[in-house]
Amino acid sequence: MTRPDPTEMISRDAAPMLDHYLALLTKWNVAINLVSPATLKEARHRHFLDSAQIYHLSAAEGRSWVDLGSGAGFPGLVLAILRKAEGASGAVTLIEADRRKAVFLTTVIRELSLDAQVIVDRIERAAPQQADRICARALAALPVLCGFMERHADPSAVALFPKGRNYRNEVEEARQNWDFSMKLHESVTDPEGVILEIQDLLRKS
């Protein structure tokens, strides 16, 4: 397994934008409960760094990203911020069915002038995005994520899914209905966690 260096994940240019994001998250969280209030004190590690590691595993190659079930914007908004800080081209699309959360996501995008858009719809109903990078954090088990990837990914796409200690069970279950190649990356924020890098996804007949 590979493990990215956490000291290289948040650039000096990205840090002020992440501070602004955190201020908005703290303000809005009172009204719509975007994240657990307890995690706000650890947001830079628990949310920002956890999201940034996904970007750095595939930053150079990713042109069009789709973040599934974006919620409070992790990892999608963090990806968009890092892309802006590095001058990368290509938009990040965030799919979120909850309209209140979508308004929050749109507010952050507008205030930080990010190259990103929000689709307010259920993942399984939203128009196929044909993205070359797919990500989702704390959304669903891998068999379900494979179905979402099939809908929204280009055939040559790569998906990056953070998982906890029980990831092996999810992989075993997913392989009952799906063929795919997989790499494992150690998580920098969870000593028992991994990030699954999924590619060459095909539904079994």
N, C-alpha and C positions, 0 to 999 in steps of 0.2 A: 504494500500500500504506500501511496505517496502522501506527504503532509506539507502543505504550503507554509511559508514563514509568516506568522502573524504580524511581525514588525514591519512587513512590507505591504500590508494590505490597505491601509488608510493613508492616502497621500496628504501632504500639506494643503493642497488645493481642495481636496474633498472634505477636510475636517470642518471648515466653517459651514458648508452646506449641511453636513450631518448635524451640527449644532442647531441650525435653524429647523431642521426636520424634527429633532428631539423636542424643541420648544413647542412646535405645533402639536406633536403627539401628546405631550403633557397637557396642553390646553384642551385639546379635543377629547382626551380620554375621560375627562370628568363627565362629559355628556353622553358618549356613546360606547364607552368601555372597549376600546380598541385592543388593549393588552391588559394583562393583570397589573394592577397598580404596583405590586411588589417588584415587578421586573423593570419598572422605569428607572429605578436606582442603578440597575445593572445593564441599562439599555445599550451602552457602547460595546459591551462584551457580549451580552446575551442575544442582542438583536442585530446590531450593526456588524460586528466582527463575524458573527455566525453567518450573516448574509454575504459579507465581503468575500469569504473564503470560496463561496460558490462561483462568484465572478472570476476570481483569480485562477480557478482551475480550467477556465475555458475563455479567458478574456480576449486573447488574440484572434481566435477563430470566429467567435460569435458575432454575427451581423444583425440578426433579428431575434430578439428574445421574447418569449411569452412566459409570464409568471401566472400560474394557475391558482385561483383562490387567494388573491393577494392580501385580503384582510387589512391589516394596518400598514402594508407595504413591504413586508419582508418575504422574500429578498428583493422584489421588483424595484422598489424605489431606491434602495441602496445600490443596485446594479446601475440604474439610470444616473445616479449621482456620480458613481465611479467612472462611468463612461464619459460624462460631461467633463470631469476633472482631467481625464486623459485625452480628451478631444476625439473620442471614438465616434464613428458614424453609425447610424442605424438606430431605430427606435426600440424602446421596450414597451410591450403591450401587457397591461395588467387586466386580468379577467376577474371580476368581483360581482357577485349577485346582490349583495346587500347595498342598497342605494345610499344609506348614510355613510357607510365606509367608502363607497365610491366617491362621494362628495369630498371626503377628507383626502383621498388619494389625488383627486383633481386639484384640490387647493394646494397641496405640496408641489405638485407638478407645475402649477402656475407661478407660485411664489419663487420657486427655484429655477424657473425657465428650463425645465428638463425636456429632453426629447423622448416623450413617453405619452401614452394614451391609455384611457380606461374604457373597457368594454363592460357595461353593466348588464350582465346576463349570467345564466348558469353555464358552467363549462361545457356540459354536454349539448347545450342549445346554441352556443355562440358559433358564429361562422368559422369554419376551419381557417387557421392562421398561416399554415405552411411555414412555420418558423424553423430556423436551424438550431435554436437552443430553447429548451423547455426547462422550467424549474418550478418547484413547489415545495413549500416548507410547512410541515405539520398539517397536511391536508387530508391524506387518505392512505390506505395500505397500497403496497406496490401493485397488486393486480388491478386495482381501480386506476391508479396512475398510468399504467400501461394503456388502458383504454382511452384516457384523456390524451396521452401522447400520440396514439394512433390518429386521433381526430385533428390535432392541432400542429403536428410536426411534419416537416419535410421528410421524405424517405431517408435522407442521409443525416438527419438531425441527431443531436446528442442531448440527452436529458440528465439533469443533475438533481438528485433527490436526497436530502439529508435524512438519515434514519438512526434510530437508537439501537440498543443492544440486541433487540429481537429481529434485526434485519434479515437474518438467515431464514427464519420462518416465512417472512414475506417473500423472499426470493424463491424459496421452494414452492410456495403456493402459486406465485406468478408463472413459474416455468411449466405449470400444468397446462396453461392455455396460451403461453407466449414463448417464442424463441427470441433471444436477444444476446448480444455480447455485453460484458459488464466489467468495469474496473472498480476497485475499492480505493477510496481516499480517506485517510484518517481525519477526523474532525479536530479542529484546533480549539473548539469550545466545549466539547463533550468527550471525556477520556474513553467512554464506552461507545461513542457514536462513530458513524461513517457517513460518507457521501457516496451514493451509488451513481456511477456514470454509466448510463444505459445507451446503447446504440444498436443499429441493425434490427430494429423491432419488427417482428412479424407475428401475426396471429396464427396459431396452429389450426389446421383445417379439421 
